[in-house]
Amino acid sequence: YYNRIIALSEIDQMVGSTLDIEEVLKMITSSLSNLMRFDSMSVMLLKGDSLKVVAGEGFDVLDQVIGLTFPSKKGYPNYEVIKDKAPLAYKNISEAFPLFTQPLSPDSSKQIQAWLGVPLISQEDVIGMFTIDRVDRNEFTLEEIEIAMQFANRAAIAIRNAQLYEQTLQQIEKLNTLRSIDTIITESRDLDHALLVILQFVTGGLGIDAASILL
């Protein structure tokens, strides 16, 4: 219990002092592996009706897992975790949901037995989840589920902070672009040059490949 308090305190300090989400999630998954036994775990973010892996721990080839997407629709355990906003555990996930682990390599998919899903909740909204796996059928205890939930709460705060920061930067960039366009419109005497610069701002700011102005 003491080790858990120390780990959570260190994570709280890091969450409050950095917006480097990759480093925060790496610390969270590593610390969690020291407090409860598992063979692999993933941090997933919700994208529509699917979940995308953004961090993990314990996989042989972690780079091959990052970026994978898993379904989050009715009939899958992820759906229940997100819908109920509550943790869910299975003794043998491969038998209960044989299609659920398909995005993983065949070897990894067959090995996973015990499974725990924990929602990442920020301001009452589910933004993702932890999936924690074992290659045996030893069920996750109530204490382990409680530990995972405490770490998931920290991860949700860190992810939300990073998302809000990114949104703020994007908004500032948009405002700066609009201000630059206003300056060109009011100060430029060369219409062709003004329209060209505006198009450059439009393509760069919106991330598009081509644009035109028709008169």
N, C-alpha and C positions, 0 to 999 in steps of 0.2 A: 504493500500500500504506500509506503514511504517513497519508494522508487517511482511510483505512478505520479505522486504529487510533485516530485522534483521534475519529472519529464514534462508534465502539463504546465508547470510554472515556466520552464525554459521555452516551451512552445508559445505560451502567452506573450512572453517578452519578445520573441522573434516576430510574432504576428503584429505586435504593436510598433515594431521598429523597422520593418522592411515590407516592400511590395513585390519582392522577388518570389512569385508564387511557386516557381520550380524548386527553389531552395527550401521554402516552408514545407511543401508537400513531401520533399525528400526527407526532411527531419521528422515529420509526423509518421511516415511509414516506417522509417528506421527505428524510431522510438517505440512504436507499437510492436514491432517484431521482438523487442527486448522484454516486453511485458506479457505477451501472450503467444502461444505456439500456433504457427500456421506455416504453410509451405509456399503460399503466394497470396498476394492481395493486389487489388487495383483500385485506383481512384477514378471514378467516371463522372463526367458532366452530362447533364441532360440536354439533348438537341432534338427537339420535336418528339417523335416517338421512338427515339433510340438514345443509347448512352455511348459516349466516346471516352476511351481510356486516355487519361492525361498524365498519370503517374502510376508507379507500381513498385513492388518489392518481392523478391524471392524467385522471379522467373529466371530460367537459364539464359534466355536471350531477351532482355527487357525491351530492347529497341524494336523487336518484332511484335511486341504487345502494344506499345504506345501507338495510339491512333486507331486501334481496332474499334469497331462499333458493335454493340449488342442490342438486340430488340428490347423494347420496353412497351409491350402491348399485352392485351389480355391473353392469359394462358402461359405467361412467363413469370418467373418469380420477381423479376425487376419491377414489373407492373404493380404487383401487390405491395412491395416495399414503398414505392412512390405514391400509390393511391392511399395507403393507410398511414403513410408518414411514420412507419414503425419498423423496427428490425425484424428480420425473418431468417430462420435457420432450417437447414435440411441435413439429414444424416447422409443422404446419397443423392446429390443433385443430378448426377449423370443418368440415374434411373428415373427420377421423377420428371426431369425435363431433358430428354436426350438431345434435342435440337439447340438447347440454350447455349452450350459450350462450343458449338460448331466454329465460330470465328477463330478459336484457338487452334493450334496445330493438333493433329490427331492424337499424338502421344500425350500432350498436356490435357486435352479434352477427356480422354479415357481415364487419366489418373485422378482427376478431381472427384472427391467423394463428399466429405462434409463441406458445407457452404454456409456462409453468413452474409446477409445483405443488410447494410445500415444506411439509412437516408442521410444526405447532407441537407440540412434545413437552414435557410437564412430568411429571417423576417417572415416566418410561417410558410415560405415557399420552398419546395424541394428543388434544389439546383443540381443534384447528382447523388451519388452513393458510393460507399465502400463495398467491395465484394472481397471476402476473405475466404480462402480455400485451404482444405487439407486433403492429403492423398489417402487418408484413412477415414474410418467412419466414427471417430470419436466426436461426439456432439460438442458444440460450443456451450459452455456453462453460462449461467446467468451473470456471473462475475465477468467473464470474458466479453459478453455482450455489452455489459455496462461500460467496461473499459473502451471498447470499440466506439460506443456512442459518445463518450467524452472526447475522444480524439476526432471523431467525425464533426462534432460541434466546432472544434478549433479549425478544422480544415474548411468548413463552410464559411466561417468568418474571414479567413485568409483569402479564399477564392472570391468572395463578395467584395472585399476591399480592393483586390486587384482588378476586378471587373469595373467597379465604380471609378477607379483611377484611370483605366483605359478609356472609359466613356467620357470622362472629363477632358482628357487629352484630345480626343476626337472632336469634342464640342469646341474646344479652344482653337483647334486647327481650322474648323469650319468658319468660326467667327473671324479668324485672321484672314482667311481666304476672301470672305465677303467684304471685309474692310479694304483689302488690296484691290478688289474689283471696283469698289466704290471710288477709290482714289483714281484709278485709271479712267473711269467714266467721267469724273469731274475735271481732271487735269489734262487728259490727252487731247491733242488737236488732230492726231492722225488716226482716222477711223480704222483703216486696215490694221495698223499696229495694235490698236486697242482691242479689236475683235480677236486678233491672234493671241494676245496675252490672256484674254478672258478664256479662250478655248484651252489654253495650256493649263490654267487654273482648274477648269472644269474636268479635263481628263485626268489631271494629277489628283485632284481632291476626291473624285468619285471612283478612281481606280478603273477607268474604262479605257478601251483601246483607241477609239476614234470618236470625234464629234464634229459637227458642222453647224454653221449659222446660215440660215437661208433668209434672204430679203425679198 
